[in-house]
Amino acid sequence: MHVLVAGAGPAGSVAARLCADLDLDTVLVEGHDEVGRPVRCAGLVSPRALETCGLPLDGDYVSRRIRGAHVHGPSGRVIEMDGGNTRALVVERDRMDAALAKAAVDAGAELRTGTTARLQGGEVYLNDERVEPEVVIDASGARALAAGEHGLGPEKVLPAVQTTLEGAETLSDDFVEVLTGNRWAPGFFAWAVPVNDGARVGLATGGPGNPWRLLEKLLREHPAGGRLSGEPVSREPGPIPIGPPERTVAGNVLLVGDSAAQAKPTSGGGVYTGSVAARAAAEAAHGFVFRGDSLDRYEDLWRREIGRDLRFGMAVHRTMCRSTDGDIERLLSIVERSMQLVRRYGDIDHPSRLALALAKRPWIALPLAALYLKTRLNPLRRRYPG
């Protein structure tokens, strides 16, 4: 066995497919009996994310096209951010994950479901069977194999929850809703994603509070709560690791996706970043097996592609964790006045591009800098760990 890939989520399946394409003897294992279940994702991805995964944009896993967002401020006002064309896709993650795993198998990878990988004392086990892969790609998720064995944990884990509500109504079928405010989702935000016959409503928190109780409070007390309420079809907890460790290579183990905390700190999404890292892991594994290259090349490859955006995202997240509702309202006012730039440079996969565009406009950059300094330098504003 050249490569063992642990975890058949998007990052793992993409890595397995690319390794098999590179003639590496690849085994992909998934602890659950069925790939893609249980679902723990809002299912909102960019078209670029699907393309990076190697999936067509018209597959049966795509249920809706999204062109913008309605952003609710803490005061209750709503800002419409209309991208003008398709900016995101709502996907059924169970179908999407199954399609990615099938692509890996079609490329030549072996898929084993109901199989748990673990590291113990430098050895690799599949259930109770000891195996000796030349490279392990750890795409097992928030509870990474290498976290305990090598101490490679994320900077932070955001508690996140979501429920699918039949009968819930969003403001528009082709807009998502983002609900901000420390009363509802301290240090992060809540969301409502339109789906057939309802919406996926959830939140993550960068601060204190039980996320399920916060979600119940939002549905009960937020001005949009009555409209977004409905009959619960499912309840899904899903922690979001953010802030990659200093090292994502440990011996012959490469951490990919949520195992490496490569989710975007600004949105919690990880399909695009995980697939970029999967490609880097496959290239590094190929070089290691066939040319004897160092696996450290993986660090250079993925950080060159997405490292800047993840660092920027963590800076934004730390600022939001120190922001009052008044700070959030001021930020939304700046965004509202900059809507043309937002439409032109806004990119959910590369948020730093918009930041760089805003930084070149002094009338926008100066208020943003003042808000940043206010939240960072005033110790009385350090509300939550960031």
C-alpha angles and dihedrals in degrees: 000000000000099000134018114196114197113205129029097220118120096283094047097045093046090049091049092050093049093046091051090048087056091055094254116148097242133187119190116197130192124190095212122073091238128041113240097023135142093034113223104169140086087230097227113139137159121248086244090059093057091045091051089051089053095246127133117244094234100058122132089254091071110088103167144009119228125205102177152342138256106218117202115207122213088257091058098253116135126220118199114217105190115186091191094227139031109315100161143011130224108223136187099237096203091058093041094050090048090052091051093049090048090052089053091051092046088054090055106269119136114234121207117183124192087036123125121203120207139173119223126171092339093309128111124227132188103204097314097332117105113223133181111215117173090224132021118204105199107207094147095126136233092349095057119196091228096047094084098029096049104015094243101148131155125262089243142356118216115212106230133180136179139184129194108225121198111216095022113139126213120199091254137008092231099043129074120216124231117195117197134187138099091249091066108024112005112208095004136031146259125242143201118200117190116236133165110300094356147354143279105238121187147133144207126210132212092187142042128317139075105278094217091053090047090052092049089050091050093052090046102043111018115102088241094043098095092051092047095048122101146131110317112239097174142356119213128185114197124170115212116214112207133178111049119238118253089257128037095177121075115173104304094343122104118194114217134179117345089356086067094037090243095150114123109263091210095059109006091238117140109169096093097040091043093052091049089052091046090058090050091049092051092050092049092047091050092051092047096049100041104028105022093243120162116266087223085085086080090068092054095045100052097037090052090056104040107001095100094051093048092050090048090048092053090051089053091047093051089050092050090050088059096043127109122214087259090056090051091051091051090050091051090050090055090049091049091054090048098049096128091056091045090054092047101043104019110123122166091203096048108029093166089072091068091045091054091049091050092047090061091060109073094198087061101031095054096056090044091050091048091051091048093050091046093056096040103044104037106084091200088065096057093111104159135011108274 
